[in-house]
Amino acid sequence: MSLKKLWNSLRGSRSEPESPVIASVSTPTPSTAPAAQPASAPAPQPARNVEPRSAPIAEVVPPRRSILSLRPRGEHDALLKLISQARPTSILEVGIGDGSRMPAVLASLADAGTESKSFKAIVIDEFEMAGGEVTMRDYHRQLAGLAIRPVIFPESVARGLVNVAHRFGAVDMILIDASVETAHAEGLSKFLSKVTHVGTAVLSNTSGKWAVRQSGTDGIRRAA
């Protein structure tokens, strides 16, 4: 017997193979995580006063002002008073001046209840053809919207008077602009009688105010 076995027998122990030590690997138990809380809704913000976006404002182009609108009110009051007193059924204007006179007369007659079918309005003027202050286009713009519209003869005074006599005959009232009295004196003296009758009132503003024209350019009696 070998010394080793003898020694072991004396110690009362047996030689046994050592069992391998298996390291137990503990699988970590997953910890119970707290349930995820739903994301809280953001706190409502106070409403802001947001002004609505306004639509772009289109540029307003002011309407073209007529010569009549540039004249001060009351410019033709004296003449309108004469016409109201005379109560003519036909008026001939020879020379339109600044173009505001006949529109003012016709507007006044319409306001007084005069109907277009019972009234004749006639105008003689060369307009821009003779370097006049008002073009025919501008004059028509001033007449727009009037209930009574004049018949226009865009020609010289002499020729216009002849044509008016052929088409309308004599009229009740004639308004002669101061510029016509001097520039067309010959035509007036020759043909004015063709459009007048015994009761025709011929008015001129040569003196600065409207007056009854007796004969020629002399003998004007102040009427307004």
Secondary structure, 3 states (H helix, E strand, C coil): CCHHHHHHHHHCCCCCCCCCCCCCCCCCCCCCCCCCCCCCCCCCCCCCCCCCCCCCCCCCCCCCCCHHHHCCCCCCHHHHHHHHHHCCCEEEEECCCCCCHHHHHHHHHHHCCCCHHHCEEEEECCHHHHCCCCCHHHHHHHHCCCCCCCEEECCCHHHHHHHHHHHCCCCCEEEECHHHHHHCHHHHHHHHHHHCCCCCEEEECCCCCCEEEEECCEEEEECC
